[in-house]
Amino acid sequence: MTEPVRRAADIARKTGETDIKLSFALDGTGETLIETDVPFLNHMLELFAKHGHFDLKVQASGDVEVDDHHTVEDIGICLGRTILEALGDKRGIRRYANVFIPMDEALAQVVIDISNRPHLEYRAEYPAQTVGSFHVELVHEFLWKLALEARITLHVIVHYGRNTHHMIEAVFKALGRALDEASSFDPRVQGVPSTKGVL
C-alpha cells in the first residue's frame, strides 16, 4: 500500500520590507507556532489553523514602524503560495465549501471554490476601523493576497455583528473550516473535480 502524499509546503521570502518563514500542512492537527510583529494577526492565524486542523508555523518581521500593511500582505502572499503547493494536483478533493460561523452576536460566511481562478468577493461593514492597533482594512488585503496566490475563488460575507473583533474572528474561523472542507477528499471523486479535466 502506498503512503499518502503529505500535503504540505514551506516558504521563505525576504524583501526590503519583510522577512518571512512559513510552513503549512493541510492534513494537520491544528498545531501552531506564530511569531509576527502583528499581535492581532497572530491571534487570527491561530484561529484559522485550529479550526481548519492545519499545522502552521510563521516567523515574520517587517517594517511595522511604518505600519502593519507590508507584514500582513506578505504573510497572505506566503500562506497562499504554500496552500497552492500543498493542494498538489487536486485529485479527489471536494473543491467547494460553504461555511457559516457565529461568534457571539456576529455571523460570518466563507464560500470557497478551489478553482485555479483567483477571485475575492468581500462584503463586510465593521463598526470600528481598528481593533487595538490593527487596521481593519488589512483583513481585505490579507484575504485578497491569499486568494490570489492560492488561486482560489473566495467569497467572504459578514452578515452582521456589533463587535469588530468578533466579526473578524468569525471570518478567520470560517476560512479555516471552509478550506479544510474544500480540500478534503471525497471517495466518490475520481480524478480532478472538473469537467475540463484540470484545475
C-alpha positions in Angstrom: 0.0 0.0 0.0 1.4 3.4 -1.0 2.0 6.0 1.6 -0.4 9.0 1.4 1.2 12.1 0.0 1.9 14.7 2.7 0.1 17.8 1.6 2.4 20.5 3.0 4.8 23.2 1.9 7.4 25.6 3.2 8.4 29.1 2.0 11.0 31.7 2.9 10.5 35.2 1.5 12.7 38.2 2.2 12.2 41.7 0.8 13.3 45.2 1.8 10.1 45.3 3.9 9.6 41.9 5.4 11.4 38.7 6.3 9.1 35.6 6.5 9.5 31.9 7.0 6.2 29.9 6.9 5.3 26.2 7.0 1.8 24.9 6.3 0.3 21.4 6.3 -3.3 20.8 5.1 -3.7 17.5 6.9 -2.6 18.5 10.4 -3.9 18.7 13.9 -4.1 22.5 14.4 -0.6 22.8 15.8 0.7 26.4 15.5 3.7 28.5 16.2 3.0 32.0 15.2 5.6 34.8 15.8 5.0 38.1 14.0 5.1 41.7 14.8 1.3 42.0 14.4 -0.4 40.5 17.6 -3.9 40.6 16.3 -2.9 38.7 13.1 -1.1 36.1 15.3 -4.4 35.5 17.0 -6.4 35.3 13.8 -3.9 32.9 12.2 -4.0 30.6 15.3 -7.8 30.5 14.9 -7.6 29.8 11.2 -5.2 26.8 11.8 -7.0 25.5 14.8 -10.4 25.4 13.2 -9.1 24.1 9.9 -7.0 21.4 11.6 -3.9 22.8 9.8 -0.4 22.8 11.1 1.0 26.3 10.7 4.3 27.9 11.6 5.0 31.6 10.9 8.1 33.6 11.8 7.8 37.1 10.3 9.3 40.5 10.9 8.6 43.6 9.0 8.6 47.4 8.9 5.8 47.8 11.4 7.3 51.2 12.4 5.8 52.3 9.1 2.6 50.3 9.6 1.4 46.7 9.6 0.5 46.7 5.9 3.5 45.1 4.4 3.8 42.4 7.0 0.1 41.4 6.8 0.1 41.5 2.9 3.3 39.4 2.7 2.1 36.8 5.1 -1.0 36.5 3.0 1.2 36.0 -0.1 3.3 33.3 1.6 0.3 31.5 3.1 -1.4 31.5 -0.3 1.6 30.1 -2.0 2.0 27.3 0.5 -1.7 26.4 0.2 -1.4 26.2 -3.6 1.7 23.9 -3.3 0.1 21.8 -0.6 -3.0 21.2 -2.7 -0.9 19.4 -5.3 -2.8 18.1 -8.3 -6.2 18.5 -6.5 -7.3 15.0 -7.4 -10.1 13.6 -5.3 -10.8 16.8 -3.4 -14.3 18.2 -2.7 -13.3 21.5 -4.3 -16.3 23.6 -2.8 -17.3 24.6 0.7 -19.8 26.9 2.3 -19.3 27.6 6.0 -21.2 29.8 8.5 -19.6 30.6 11.8 -21.2 32.5 14.6 -19.1 34.4 17.2 -21.5 35.6 19.8 -23.6 38.3 18.1 -21.6 38.1 14.8 -22.1 35.8 11.9 -19.6 35.3 9.1 -19.9 33.1 5.9 -17.0 31.9 3.8 -17.5 30.2 0.5 -14.6 28.6 -1.4 -14.0 27.1 -4.8 -10.6 25.7 -5.3 -10.9 26.8 -8.9 -7.5 27.9 -10.1 -9.3 31.2 -10.8 -8.2 33.8 -8.2 -11.1 36.0 -7.0 -12.2 37.7 -3.8 -15.7 39.0 -3.0 -15.6 40.6 0.4 -18.7 42.0 1.9 -18.2 43.4 5.5 -19.1 46.6 7.3 -17.4 46.9 10.6 -18.4 49.3 13.5 -14.8 50.3 14.1 -11.8 50.9 11.9 -9.3 49.4 14.3 -9.0 46.5 16.7 -6.4 47.7 19.2 -3.6 48.9 16.8 -4.7 46.7 13.9 -6.4 48.4 11.0 -9.5 46.6 9.8 -8.8 47.4 6.1 -5.9 44.9 6.3 -8.3 42.0 6.6 -9.2 42.6 2.9 -5.6 43.0 2.0 -4.7 39.7 3.6 -7.7 37.8 2.1 -7.1 39.2 -1.4 -3.4 38.2 -1.4 -4.3 34.7 0.0 -6.9 34.1 -2.7 -4.6 35.4 -5.4 -1.6 33.3 -4.5 -3.6 30.1 -3.6 -5.6 30.6 -6.9 -8.9 30.1 -5.2 -12.3 31.8 -5.5 -13.1 33.2 -2.1 -16.4 34.9 -1.0 -16.4 36.4 2.5 -19.6 37.8 3.9 -20.0 39.2 7.4 -23.8 39.1 7.7 -24.0 41.1 10.9 -22.3 41.9 14.2 -21.7 44.7 16.7 -18.1 43.9 17.9 -15.4 44.2 15.3 -13.1 41.7 16.9 -15.9 39.1 17.0 -16.8 39.8 13.3 -13.2 39.3 12.1 -12.7 36.3 14.4 -15.7 34.6 12.8 -14.2 35.3 9.3 -10.9 33.5 10.2 -12.6 30.6 11.8 -14.9 30.2 8.8 -12.0 30.5 6.5 -10.2 27.6 8.2 -13.3 25.4 8.3 -14.1 26.1 4.6 -10.6 25.5 3.3 -10.5 22.2 5.3 -13.8 21.0 3.8 -13.0 22.1 0.3 -9.5 20.5 0.3 -10.7 17.2 1.9 -11.0 14.1 -0.1 -14.3 12.7 -1.3 -14.1 9.0 -2.2 -16.7 9.5 -4.9 -14.5 11.9 -6.8 -12.4 10.3 -9.5 -9.5 12.5 -10.7 -9.9 16.2 -10.7 -13.4 17.6 -9.9 -13.9 19.5 -13.1 -15.5 18.7 -16.5 -12.4 20.3 -18.0 -10.2 17.6 -16.5 -7.9 20.2 -14.9 -7.9 22.7 -12.1 
